[in-house]
Amino acid sequence: MKALVLAAGLFVSFARTVGAGGQTHQQKNVLPEVVKAGEITYPVNTTTTGMVTFLVTLDAEGLAKDVQILQDIPPLTTAAQEGIKKWTFKTGTFHGKAEPSLLPVYIVFNPYNPVGTEPVGGGLKAPKPLSPGGWAAFPPQVRMASYAIYPANSLATGTVVLSVHINKSGHTSDMRTVHGVSPLTDAAVEEVKQWGFQPARSGDQPVEGSICIAFVFQRALT
């Protein structure tokens, strides 16, 4: 069961361990996450927007052994895959030991939509739900999403990558910027706070978990 718990990217609060002299201390389990990320290139000559979703399998060393496509939007998927090949991940730990982990990655190719304008093609569609696949433990997932709004008077472009922790209630409990672009980072963070999440589960119980969310901001079309 231990491997299943971490394989789904779950966090079971603190693990009690007994040290020398019989003293009990608490050891915090660690969530899997992306620790270093860079730019994802928005495909040239396309106005396609939307969310591409992956499930990344990390080995005990934190290497991405498999990247499963859960939501495919050609030609955005290829661009996203090429980008995350260069990312660095950290696997989860359980009782202080690194374990294989699963990390959902949501990559939004965001249209140029400055304040006061509507996104091209309407709003962002809800991502497809992950299939349990018989797992005893299951990572958190996005159930409601929306595009970020460009800051007023900004022509900035680039990729914002966020490591997001989801608590047992399905709310964000921590959000860390792995790769940012001023002033787009603030826009991405504020938008993710409005998203809806389904918490991770271990058996029938909700538990804390982690996901990665990235926004690839498109430059103004001329």
Protein Blocks (a to p, Z undefined) as FASTA:
>chain_A
ZZmmmmnopaehjaddddehhiacdddddddddfbdcdddddehiabecdddddddddfk
opafbdcdfbdcdfklmmmmmmmmmpccddddeehiacdddddddddddddddehiaceh
iaadddddddfklpabdcdddfbdcdddddehiabecdddddddddfkopafbdcdfbdc
dfklmmmmmmmmmpccddddehjaccddddddddddddddZZ
